[in-house]
């Protein structure tokens, strides 16, 4: 690794010209999306962009994020129980300054990409050295990083990392990533529906009957700006009522995303009597359809089964546009499995910069991650 170096950037405008060439297979690491992060990041988040060089040649790109939990209005209000209060106390007092090597806002392997395959030992060393430099950067600003988290990795890669600099770090498992690998023989939504067993075909029909009279349309940039306040209101309702979160998007996040990424970012609105009652967003990421944030209010969600219909609509979009898979992310595992997504386990690594607290990390982490009990559904014949 004698010729391998890295440079940490805070401004997307200063990134090397070849950056997007290296990140060509992942739009979440390309400049348009990174601009979204820089200009509309949550108020409690600071983003960093890491260029990795072999001598003077850019060979890899990565991302890191700092989150200040002290600035968060809520950790999630759905689960009002003793464990939730314990978790909130731990975060406020021992884990308020968190450094992520990766992207805390999305699920999946979006931490880094390299021009060519490089040894895992290099990746392990680079991530470790970047961590040290960022901790030093915050120390100079009189901020002590409490927790460092590396996310998300598939288990085969995790095993390789543990053979190198990550061997002493606590490996954690969170909720699985729900991924839907679309069958190549599905050419239309009818093919998809016909593949269901009777029980789940009836569920599909029941959900679609509930949404009769609701107009679904893709919003252009001007319309997203027009409905920006309402979009944020619907997003915020879902975010606050999630079991757990560490950030809230800025109000202009979706309009800025649309400006930066154009047709690769799509926002679909659900209208009842010309009133916006829900929305969902997707990002077209090469052969993968990435689901992003969505929003609705409680009344219309229950009356029209909005969330389930959004899942069906995203799936049908993926089929009709010949995507190979859809990343549905974490949360709502059971209902996502009922439309065809399957759980893929992902892991990460975490450590506390205080050695004593770090020693207790296995016990502490169990207090931070919400319990999820669910039954996987198998909807196809």
ABEGO torsion letter per residue (X at the ends): XAABBBBBBABAAABBAAAAAAAAABAAABAAAAAAAAAABBAABBBBBBBBBBEABBABBBBBBBBBAAABABAEAABBBAAAAAAAAAAAAAAABBBBBEBAABBEBAABBBABBBBAAAAAAAAAAAAAAAAAAAAAAGBBBABBBBOBBBAAAAAAAAABAAAABBBBBBBBBBBBBBBAABABAAAAAAABBAAAAAAAAAAAAAABGBBBBBBBAAAAAAAAAAAAAAAAAAAAABABBABBBBAAAAAAAAAAAEAABBBBBBBBGGBBABBBBBBBBEABBBBBBBBBBAAAAAAAGAAAAAAAAAAAAAAAAGBABBBAEBEGAAAAAAAGBBBBBBBBBBBBABAAAAAAAAAAAAAABBBBBBBBBBABX
